[in-house]
Amino acid sequence: MIKRCLQTQIIRAAKQFGVVSVTGPRQSGKTTLVKAVFPNHKYFNLEKLSDFQAIKADPLNFIDNIKNGVIIDEVQKFPELLSYIQVSIDENFRPGKFIITGSQNLLLSDKISQSLAGRVAVLTLFPLSMAEVSGVNLSIKNYKKLLLKGFYPSLYDKKIDINLFYSSYINTYVERDVRSIKNIGDLATFQRFLQLLAGRIGQLINLSQLGNDVGISYKTAESWISVLEASYVIKKLQPYYNNLGKRVTKSYKIYFVDVGLAAYLLGINSINELSNHFILGGLFENLIIMDLFKNKLNSFSSSKFFFFRDNHGNEVDLILDHGSKIVPIEIKAGATFSTDFLKGINFFNKINNSDGGYLIYSGNLESSINGTQLLNWLSLDKIRV
């Protein structure tokens, strides 16, 4: 098993809460991780028909017969079970007794807020971080290989063809998760929508234009974005407002939780194709932002992620809001530094009366220029998230 950084947080949470929830995208390694952390817990998977039917037939008896602890996988399949878990925790509290997992965010969170508020530790496991990949690979110095391969654990601990993996992943995702979250009739159009989103990584999302390109309404496009976010396929990045008023954009950007899935959706099959593709910079940006976000999740940080862009085109790819400090980060796929790379950061610091920031690029020179730190993309551990 690949060592996961979130393991420490799960162990800590299980010592304090009666219920630990681990959510995240399909194939991110949730089941493998919780089974390893809790080897003495009984395991039930609600996507397995026999488990589902047995538990649904008599949930009270199921809960009452749990002695040493239980792992309940894909709990969103039977959310009513959470009410029985609530009663059990209230009547006989024992830390770490219930470990629940799910691959759908909104459905699970709604039920948690209703049934388990204050009783559950909620953690999120994304696919592998670059630090976790470096633990199983001798070298990850070629970022383009990572863009094509992505970060799902199965691609690293098993010999699986990349295209076959992503093809199967999409088919499984569309057939199971999409239909269970929302009754989408035209799955082919939905997949086309997904492909078009991959081509808009790092861009401001215009739902009207996106809907027109696919042949759906604005409301349908908005609904489908929610489905993709709820099932951990995409991650929204909201604009940074502060007190800048009408000068900033109100649109959001999207990034794929796994950059390899985005590259597959775009039909990019080789480094040569990738090197000449218009989306190279966007995919590199996706790689960096999602890795920093994984580090945030794994460390249980409370910082917030934004981007900045005003109506005059001044922009910064990522803003880390630590509450007491705001850190602008610019991301460039290029290996040769240019002072133009710092324009956005300098503008942002000027209007915010702040200083510092980071430029992340593929070059090897690491230095400080007027307070901004130049970092190679493999040095993300130097950034506090």
WOJOPE-V425235 format. One record per pair of residues at least 6 apart in sequence whose C-alpha atoms are under 7 Angstrom apart, sorted by sequence separation. I is the first residue (numbers start at 1). J is the second residue. D is the distance in whole Angstrom. If there is no record, write none. Layout:
# WOJOPE-V425235
i: (I,I)
j: (J,J)
d: (D,D)
This chain:
# WOJOPE-V425235
i: (14,45,46,134,211,228,229,256,268,274,309,320,321,349,367,368,13,44,55,211,241,308,309,319,320,367,22,308,319,320,366,307,308,319,366,208,211,239,307,318,319,366,207,239,307,308,318,239,306,307,316,317,318,345,364,149,239,305,306,316,317,359,363,207,238,305,306,316,317,358,359,360,361,362,207,237,238,305,356,357,358,359,360,361,362,236,237,304,305,355,356,357,358,359,360,361,236,237,303,304,328,358,360,236,303,304,235,236,303,234,235,193,234,235,59,192,234,235,128,233,234,60,127,128,233,259,75,127,128,189,232,75,76,127,335,41,42,43,44,45,46,47,70,71,72,73,74,75,259,334,335,336,41,42,43,44,45,46,69,70,71,72,73,74,259,316,329,330,331,332,333,334,335,41,42,43,44,45,46,68,69,70,71,72,73,74,86,315,316,328,329,330,331,332,333,334,41,86,256,314,327,328,329,330,331,46,76,255,76,79,83,82,257,181,205,285,204,205,204,205,178,204,284,203,202,281,202,281,201,202,177,201,249,248,249,248,249,247,248,198,247,240,198,199,239,240,198,237,238,239,240,237,238,239,195,237,18,195,18,18,20,18,19,26,17,18,19,20,21,22,23,24,25,16,17,18,19,20,21,22,23,24,15,18,19,20,21,22,23,199,202,14,15,201,14,23,303,301,296,295,292,30,166,28,28,166,21,28,19,20,21,22,23,24,18,19,20,21,22,23,24,25,17,18,19,20,21,22,23,24,17,22,17,151,13,150,150,150,149,150,147,148,147,148,147,28,29,106,27,28,105,104,105,145,104,144,4,103,3,147,130,129,129,126,124,25,25,24,25,6,5)
j: (20,51,52,140,217,234,235,262,274,280,315,326,327,355,373,374,20,51,62,218,248,315,316,326,327,374,30,316,327,328,374,316,317,328,375,218,221,249,317,328,329,376,218,250,318,319,329,251,318,319,328,329,330,357,376,162,252,318,319,329,330,372,376,221,252,319,320,330,331,372,373,374,375,376,222,252,253,320,371,372,373,374,375,376,377,252,253,320,321,371,372,373,374,375,376,377,253,254,320,321,345,375,377,254,321,322,254,255,322,254,255,214,255,256,81,214,256,257,151,256,257,84,151,152,257,283,100,152,153,214,257,101,102,153,361,68,69,70,71,72,73,74,97,98,99,100,101,102,286,361,362,363,69,70,71,72,73,74,97,98,99,100,101,102,287,344,357,358,359,360,361,362,363,70,71,72,73,74,75,97,98,99,100,101,102,103,115,344,345,357,358,359,360,361,362,363,71,116,286,344,357,358,359,360,361,77,107,286,108,111,115,115,290,227,251,331,251,252,252,253,227,253,333,253,253,332,254,333,254,255,231,255,309,309,310,310,311,310,311,262,311,306,265,266,306,307,266,305,306,307,308,306,307,308,265,307,89,266,93,94,96,95,96,103,95,96,97,98,99,100,101,102,103,95,96,97,98,99,100,101,102,103,95,98,99,100,101,102,103,279,282,95,96,282,96,105,385,385,385,385,385,125,261,125,126,264,120,127,119,120,121,122,123,124,119,120,121,122,123,124,125,126,119,120,121,122,123,124,125,126,120,125,121,258,121,258,259,260,260,261,259,260,260,263,263,152,153,230,152,153,230,230,231,271,231,271,132,231,132,283,291,291,294,294,297,231,232,232,233,298,298)
d: (6,6,5,6,5,6,6,6,6,6,4,6,6,5,6,6,7,6,6,6,7,5,7,7,5,5,7,5,6,6,5,6,7,5,5,5,6,7,5,6,6,7,6,6,4,7,5,7,6,5,7,6,6,7,6,6,6,7,5,7,5,7,6,6,5,6,7,6,6,5,6,6,7,6,7,6,7,5,5,5,5,5,5,5,6,7,5,6,6,7,5,6,6,6,6,6,6,6,7,5,6,7,6,5,6,7,6,6,5,6,5,6,6,6,7,7,4,6,5,6,5,7,5,6,6,7,6,5,6,7,7,6,6,7,6,6,7,6,6,6,6,7,6,6,6,6,5,6,6,6,5,6,5,5,5,5,5,6,4,5,5,5,5,4,6,5,6,6,6,6,5,6,4,5,6,6,6,6,6,7,6,6,6,6,6,7,6,5,6,5,5,5,5,5,6,7,6,6,7,6,5,7,6,6,6,6,7,6,6,7,6,6,7,7,6,6,6,6,6,6,7,5,6,6,6,7,6,5,6,6,7,5,6,6,5,4,6,5,6,5,6,5,7,7,5,6,7,7,5,5,5,6,6,6,5,7,6,6,6,5,7,4,6,6,5,5,6,6,6,6,5,7,5,6,6,6,5,5,5,5,5,5,5,6,6,6,6,7,6,7,6,6,6,6,4,7,6,7,6,7,7,7,6,7,6,7,7,4,6,5,6,6,6,5,6,5,5,5,5,5,5,7,6,7,6,6,6,5,6,6,6,7,6,6,6,6,5,4,5,7,6,5,5,6,7,6,7,5,6,6,5,6,6,7,5,6,6,6,7,7,7,6,6,7,7,6,5,6,7,5,6)
